[in-house]
Amino acid sequence: MGWVDAIAQSDLPDGSREVVELGGHSILLIHEGDRIYAVASACPHMGAPLEKGTIRDGTIVCYRHHSAFDLETGDVQEWSPWPPVVGPVVLSRMSRKKVLPVYATKVEEGRIWVDLPDTP
């Protein structure tokens, strides 16, 4: 699919998030400092909306089971550590570790663009 125009840069001020639907993908745009990240909007563990997650040290942490993913690579930093005992023992086994899909972004002429794969 290639580069797709997502939203105006002015619609995503620093510290904000916005879910956009682009080419069959539900994407969470995150503006943190001088970076704009684009990641899948649902946690790959059990589908919780990541827009409710916490940004911490370059990761996004799912509010539901606290799985954490690197915002640049999507790599798993923690897999379902919450609630204590139940999360690591039971919930982490309900779904194998999965990388969070991430997408390249760029800003041109005041617009945020996202690089999408050919298929959703």
Legacy VTK file of the C-alpha trace (Angstrom):
# vtk DataFile Version 3.0
C-alpha trace
ASCII
DATASET POLYDATA
POINTS 120 float
0.000 0.000 0.000
2.770 2.480 0.864
2.538 5.919 2.446
-0.961 7.001 3.476
-2.005 10.466 4.669
-3.302 9.986 8.238
-4.091 13.346 9.877
-2.904 16.922 10.184
0.104 17.293 12.465
-1.806 20.022 14.346
-4.457 17.413 15.272
-1.858 15.430 17.259
-0.200 17.793 19.750
2.674 16.579 21.924
1.467 14.099 24.538
-1.661 13.130 22.619
-2.951 9.992 20.922
-5.401 9.369 18.128
-6.809 6.158 16.643
-7.173 6.282 12.855
-8.481 3.736 10.375
-6.187 3.475 7.349
-6.379 0.885 4.605
-8.065 -1.730 6.788
-5.735 -1.107 9.752
-6.730 0.414 13.082
-3.672 2.454 14.041
-2.847 4.347 17.211
-0.834 7.499 16.544
1.185 8.706 19.531
3.057 12.013 19.778
5.716 11.865 22.477
8.348 14.595 22.558
9.887 14.898 19.112
8.605 11.498 17.918
5.398 10.368 16.284
4.758 6.653 16.598
2.206 4.519 14.779
1.279 1.139 16.284
-1.638 -1.281 16.078
-4.434 0.114 18.246
-5.196 -3.219 19.971
-2.932 -5.113 22.341
-1.812 -8.364 20.689
-2.325 -10.230 23.975
-6.118 -10.072 24.221
-7.151 -7.087 22.099
-7.484 -4.349 24.727
-7.417 -0.807 23.302
-3.886 0.530 23.641
-5.070 4.128 23.515
-5.843 3.625 27.230
-2.285 2.395 27.891
0.573 4.153 29.635
3.675 5.431 27.865
6.781 4.667 29.916
10.450 4.798 28.880
9.836 4.243 25.175
7.204 1.562 25.717
3.436 1.400 25.719
1.930 -0.609 28.570
-1.518 -2.138 28.120
-3.870 -1.018 30.875
-5.533 -4.430 31.167
-2.780 -7.010 31.791
0.258 -4.692 31.692
1.916 -6.256 28.667
4.548 -3.766 27.466
5.840 -3.143 23.949
8.699 -1.095 22.540
7.196 1.807 20.575
9.906 1.728 17.896
10.163 -2.007 17.246
7.002 -3.501 18.765
9.152 -6.010 20.666
7.617 -7.483 23.819
9.172 -6.014 26.960
6.783 -7.779 29.382
4.047 -10.298 28.663
0.927 -10.282 30.822
2.478 -9.720 34.269
-0.843 -8.561 35.774
-2.606 -9.483 37.972
0.153 -10.918 40.149
0.385 -14.723 40.034
-2.693 -15.100 37.795
-1.249 -13.020 34.949
2.118 -14.738 34.611
0.783 -18.210 35.321
-2.588 -18.237 33.556
-3.122 -15.224 31.291
0.323 -15.321 29.705
-0.435 -18.874 28.572
-3.772 -17.945 26.988
-1.942 -16.197 24.182
1.644 -16.691 23.036
3.932 -13.661 22.955
3.254 -11.514 19.917
5.080 -8.446 18.672
3.005 -5.275 18.441
2.749 -4.173 14.797
4.478 -0.827 14.276
4.467 1.437 11.226
6.915 4.040 9.974
5.750 7.650 10.088
6.823 10.899 8.490
5.624 14.485 8.566
5.374 16.409 5.313
3.743 19.779 4.747
1.952 19.641 8.091
0.502 16.154 7.566
1.348 12.871 9.309
1.890 9.972 6.918
1.978 6.267 7.814
3.700 3.552 5.767
1.252 0.631 5.469
1.894 -2.919 4.274
0.100 -4.210 1.207
-2.422 -6.301 3.183
-4.243 -5.610 6.488
LINES 1 121
120 0 1 2 3 4 5 6 7 8 9 10 11 12 13 14 15 16 17 18 19 20 21 22 23 24 25 26 27 28 29 30 31 32 33 34 35 36 37 38 39 40 41 42 43 44 45 46 47 48 49 50 51 52 53 54 55 56 57 58 59 60 61 62 63 64 65 66 67 68 69 70 71 72 73 74 75 76 77 78 79 80 81 82 83 84 85 86 87 88 89 90 91 92 93 94 95 96 97 98 99 100 101 102 103 104 105 106 107 108 109 110 111 112 113 114 115 116 117 118 119
